[in-house]
Amino acid sequence: MRPNPASATEARAASSASYQLNVVQEVLLALLASEPAHGYQVQARLQLALGPLAGALNGGHVYVTLSRLEKAGLVVAGQIHRSDRPNRKVYELTAAGRERVLAWLEDVSWPKPAPAEFHLKMVAAAAAGLADPVRLVDLQRHELLSGLREAQRAVLAEPEGSVAGLLLEGVVLRLQADLRWLEQCARFWDARKGR
């Protein structure tokens, strides 16, 4: 049985709506490292890399970020003159931009773990008596399960060998790990109720 193209498209849209994507300057610099490109080409490279998650990408943000990179001296913009169409602005990495990309690639820091903020929320709720931590866990579990279903659908909709599929697999694995941690939280706070 072949998947319904409409439901695959819906799964992609639902999946992308669940994630906030911020295009960091270093990503755009890295996409310019191999060769100069105009904004649309950079945006297309991002969309190829992100697959269905690219739906959460604000295209205008790419151009704003490129402009900021130019002002910071990390890229230079030139014009490609075309006789049959309007001129096109092309961005090229500067030496400073290349240095920044290389430093970013060497950086092994990871964004703060998602559970840290939620953990503090549970501790504060319990200490102040504002909410039941187990109820907070249940609400969070429901949200993560919904996101997991969307991500799994998006993985299935990707063609085999897709670079975006690799990203989606990471999203699925991260959500599964967060759900296992929530189970630990529920057991912990349930045991504290009994004391």
VENUR-V317415 format. One record per residue. N is the residue number from 0. RES is the residue in three letters. OMEGA is omega in whole degrees, -180 to 180 (* if undefined). Layout:
N,RES,OMEGA
N,RES,OMEGA
This chain:
0,MET,-179
1,ARG,178
2,PRO,178
3,ASN,-179
4,PRO,-180
5,ALA,-179
6,SER,176
7,ALA,178
8,THR,179
9,GLU,179
10,ALA,179
11,ARG,-179
12,ALA,180
13,ALA,-180
14,SER,-177
15,SER,-180
16,ALA,-177
17,SER,-173
18,TYR,174
19,GLN,-180
20,LEU,175
21,ASN,179
22,VAL,179
23,VAL,-177
24,GLN,-177
25,GLU,178
26,VAL,179
27,LEU,177
28,LEU,-180
29,ALA,179
30,LEU,177
31,LEU,-173
32,ALA,-176
33,SER,-180
34,GLU,176
35,PRO,-180
36,ALA,173
37,HIS,-174
38,GLY,-179
39,TYR,178
40,GLN,178
41,VAL,179
42,GLN,179
43,ALA,178
44,ARG,177
45,LEU,-179
46,GLN,177
47,LEU,-179
48,ALA,-175
49,LEU,-179
50,GLY,-176
51,PRO,178
52,LEU,179
53,ALA,177
54,GLY,179
55,ALA,-177
56,LEU,177
57,ASN,-178
58,GLY,179
59,GLY,-180
60,HIS,179
61,VAL,-179
62,TYR,178
63,VAL,-180
64,THR,177
65,LEU,178
66,SER,179
67,ARG,179
68,LEU,178
69,GLU,180
70,LYS,180
71,ALA,179
72,GLY,-179
73,LEU,173
74,VAL,171
75,VAL,-180
76,ALA,176
77,GLY,-179
78,GLN,169
79,ILE,-179
80,HIS,180
81,ARG,-177
82,SER,-174
83,ASP,-179
84,ARG,178
85,PRO,176
86,ASN,-178
87,ARG,178
88,LYS,-179
89,VAL,-178
90,TYR,179
91,GLU,-180
92,LEU,173
93,THR,177
94,ALA,178
95,ALA,177
96,GLY,178
97,ARG,178
98,GLU,-180
99,ARG,178
100,VAL,-179
101,LEU,177
102,ALA,179
103,TRP,180
104,LEU,179
105,GLU,-177
106,ASP,-178
107,VAL,177
108,SER,-177
109,TRP,177
110,PRO,-178
111,LYS,-179
112,PRO,-179
113,ALA,-177
114,PRO,-175
115,ALA,-179
116,GLU,180
117,PHE,178
118,HIS,179
119,LEU,177
120,LYS,180
121,MET,-179
122,VAL,-180
123,ALA,180
124,ALA,180
125,ALA,-177
126,ALA,-178
127,ALA,-178
128,GLY,-177
129,LEU,-178
130,ALA,177
131,ASP,179
132,PRO,180
133,VAL,176
134,ARG,177
135,LEU,178
136,VAL,-180
137,ASP,178
138,LEU,-180
139,GLN,179
140,ARG,179
141,HIS,-180
142,GLU,-180
143,LEU,178
144,LEU,177
145,SER,178
146,GLY,179
147,LEU,178
148,ARG,180
149,GLU,-179
150,ALA,179
151,GLN,176
152,ARG,-180
153,ALA,177
154,VAL,-179
155,LEU,-179
156,ALA,-179
157,GLU,175
158,PRO,180
159,GLU,180
160,GLY,-179
161,SER,177
162,VAL,177
163,ALA,177
164,GLY,178
165,LEU,177
166,LEU,-179
167,LEU,175
168,GLU,177
169,GLY,177
170,VAL,180
171,VAL,-179
172,LEU,179
173,ARG,179
174,LEU,178
175,GLN,178
176,ALA,178
177,ASP,178
178,LEU,177
179,ARG,178
180,TRP,178
181,LEU,176
182,GLU,177
183,GLN,179
184,CYS,-180
185,ALA,179
186,ARG,-179
187,PHE,-176
188,TRP,173
189,ASP,180
190,ALA,180
191,ARG,179
192,LYS,-177
193,GLY,-178
194,ARG,*
